[in-house]
Amino acid sequence: MKRLFSILFIVLILLNVMGYYGLFIGLEYRNTQEMIQKLDSENYTDSETITLKIPVAIPYSFDSPAFERVNGQFQYKGEFYRLVKQRLLSDTLLIVCVKDQQSKHIQQALTSYVTTFTDKPVDNHTNTKSFSDFGKDYFSPVFSIDHLAFGWGRDIPQESPVRIFNSSFYPSIIHPPERLFSI
């Protein structure tokens, strides 16, 4: 009985520390492992697959004799896809993908869970932050001031000057050390 209470309290502490986000990470990990096992055993039909043809300009390209098994995941227009296999054929990369509905459901559940913390409704197009928005938050913008009238003007430097510090320490050894043993 003590062991059962100990396990229960450990689960409660972990849930308190990680929150439901840890649960979603675990669900995503389990889904990834199941999908990799399913794709490795080729337990899918050709009607489930989508083939992408990507032009590639490689000067020393070679043709792959057959498809190679690859792992990966990407999202396109709200749908999640798992990479199954790929093949390089002259100047075209053929990638075979499968839709991953379980990842979509997990992400939707995570999104609805996060919206419980905010007052704003979720809109997929306006609330997503892209990398350029991330850069705007942390990097200063580049700007310049141009004068319209001829006359005086001054350029505004954007970067702070680099300061080089010279060491003021000089060795104070005047003579070499004495020999400890004679030859």
Secondary structure, DSSP 4 states (H G I P E B T S, - for coil): -HHHHHHHHHHHHHHHHHHHHHHHHHHHHHHHHHHHHHHHTT-S-GGGEEEEEEE---TT----SS-EE---EEEETTEEEEEEEEEEETTEEEEEEEE-HHHHHHHHHHHHHHHTT-SSPP-TTTS---HHHHHHHHSPPP-----SSSS------SSPPPP-PPP-------SPPPPSS--
